[in-house]
Amino acid sequence: MEPSAAFTKFADGKPYLDLDDLSCAIIAVFGFKFKKQDLRDILLQYCPSGSAGLCLEAFQALVADRRRLFGERDRVLRMFNALDRRDQGCLDLRSFWDVCFETCRPAASRAKEIFFEMDR
């Protein structure tokens, strides 16, 4: 999922992502979960002092920085491995929903939409 679309989906009308929103948006963009401490460090690094959360521009900068670090090839493999929890060698909607429910419950309610968007 593209960063701006992930931001819009998980900010739920707010102009920022809080810690839980950020966790879900990260999964939608990168396909795997960051540790809570990493997310807290990201908020400290990318949020202005006193802000309620991460704004769209800061989220886009974060994604660009992390994509440079991970590289595109590694990104695809990590996303697939994070979602293929049963080592099936393929992804199905039920398994994807299970991963969403386990790692980011707000995403589970949108799992079907996210899955079919990824499958395009």
Secondary structure, DSSP 8 states (H G I E B T S, - for coil): --HHHHHHHHHTT-SSB-HHHHHHHHHHHHSS---HHHHHHHHHHHS-TT-SSB-HHHHHHHHHHHHHHH-HHHHHHHHHHHH-TT--SS--HHHHHHHHHHH-HHHHTTHHHHHHHHT-
